[in-house]
Amino acid sequence: MLKATIQLETLSCPSCMQKIDNAVKSLEGVDKESVKVLFNSSKVKLNFDEQKTAIEKIENAITALGYEVIKSQVKAE
């Protein structure tokens, strides 16, 4: 498992958080219990299995919703 923090441009409303939360949790390899969308800091934190998905796939799921990913940080858990 890897631990990721994804910095987004901005989150403007609680429904934005819910959309991102649902999209990320729907991806294979993402530890659904670990997903946290942080409104005030515009970050998404999660754990994922690098054998089943990649950080790029997670980022693409977020950008497909219309949110801009600034940067991602991934480290071993």
C-alpha positions as CSV (number, residue, x, y, z in Angstrom):
1,M,0.0,0.0,0.0
2,L,1.1,3.5,-0.8
3,K,-0.1,6.7,0.9
4,A,-1.0,9.6,-1.3
5,T,-1.8,13.3,-0.8
6,I,-3.3,15.1,-3.8
7,Q,-3.3,18.9,-3.7
8,L,-6.2,20.4,-5.7
9,E,-6.7,23.9,-7.0
10,T,-9.8,24.7,-4.9
11,L,-12.8,23.0,-3.5
12,S,-15.8,25.5,-3.6
13,C,-18.6,23.5,-2.0
14,P,-19.4,20.4,0.0
15,S,-21.0,18.7,-3.0
16,C,-17.6,19.0,-4.7
17,M,-16.1,17.0,-1.9
18,Q,-18.8,14.3,-2.2
19,K,-18.2,14.0,-6.0
20,I,-14.5,13.5,-5.5
21,D,-15.0,11.1,-2.6
22,N,-17.4,8.9,-4.7
23,A,-15.1,8.9,-7.8
24,V,-12.0,8.0,-5.8
25,K,-13.7,5.3,-3.8
26,S,-15.1,3.7,-7.0
27,L,-11.6,3.0,-8.3
28,E,-10.2,-0.5,-7.9
29,G,-7.2,-0.7,-5.6
30,V,-8.2,2.3,-3.4
31,D,-8.6,1.7,0.3
32,K,-12.1,3.1,0.6
33,E,-11.8,3.5,4.4
34,S,-8.7,5.7,4.0
35,V,-10.2,8.3,1.6
36,K,-10.5,11.8,3.1
37,V,-11.4,14.9,1.1
38,L,-10.3,17.9,3.1
39,F,-12.3,21.0,2.2
40,N,-10.3,23.7,3.9
41,S,-6.9,22.6,2.5
42,S,-8.3,21.3,-0.9
43,K,-6.5,18.0,-0.4
44,V,-7.4,14.4,-1.0
45,K,-5.7,11.8,1.2
46,L,-5.9,8.1,0.6
47,N,-4.1,4.8,0.6
48,F,-3.9,2.6,-2.6
49,D,-2.5,-0.7,-3.8
50,E,0.1,0.1,-6.5
51,Q,-0.5,-3.4,-7.9
52,K,-4.1,-2.5,-8.8
53,T,-4.0,1.2,-9.7
54,A,-1.6,4.1,-10.2
55,I,-1.6,7.7,-8.9
56,E,-2.2,8.9,-12.4
57,K,-5.5,6.9,-12.7
58,I,-6.6,8.5,-9.4
59,E,-5.7,12.0,-10.6
60,N,-7.5,11.4,-13.9
61,A,-10.7,10.4,-12.1
62,I,-10.5,13.8,-10.3
63,T,-9.7,15.9,-13.3
64,A,-12.5,14.2,-15.3
65,L,-14.9,15.8,-12.8
66,G,-13.4,19.2,-13.7
67,Y,-11.1,19.8,-10.7
68,E,-7.4,20.7,-11.3
69,V,-4.7,18.6,-9.6
70,I,-1.8,20.8,-8.6
71,K,0.5,18.1,-7.3
72,S,0.6,14.6,-5.8
73,Q,2.8,13.2,-3.2
74,V,3.1,9.4,-2.8
75,K,5.1,7.5,-0.2
76,A,5.3,4.0,1.2
77,E,3.0,3.4,4.1
